[in-house]
């Protein structure tokens, strides 16, 4: 994690991203838990209908 303390913001960002990816790979159930948590936060922020409308826009789909 020394790179996360680097003065280079790109190196710090990549170090943190590498750590997150490592945790997702090591903990097989974590990706599902992370997605469930993201879904729950989005529903709380947007409401059920707002979240459904957001998903209908498919902003995350490859164009």
Secondary structure as the mmCIF struct_conf table of DSSP 4:
data_model
#
loop_
_struct_conf.conf_type_id
_struct_conf.id
_struct_conf.beg_label_comp_id
_struct_conf.beg_label_asym_id
_struct_conf.beg_label_seq_id
_struct_conf.end_label_comp_id
_struct_conf.end_label_asym_id
_struct_conf.end_label_seq_id
HELX_RH_3T_P HELX_RH_3T_P1 UNK A 2 UNK A 5
BEND BEND1 UNK A 7 UNK A 7
HELX_RH_AL_P HELX_RH_AL_P1 UNK A 9 UNK A 26
BEND BEND2 UNK A 27 UNK A 27
TURN_TY1_P TURN_TY1_P1 UNK A 28 UNK A 29
HELX_RH_AL_P HELX_RH_AL_P2 UNK A 30 UNK A 57
TURN_TY1_P TURN_TY1_P2 UNK A 58 UNK A 60
BEND BEND3 UNK A 61 UNK A 61
#
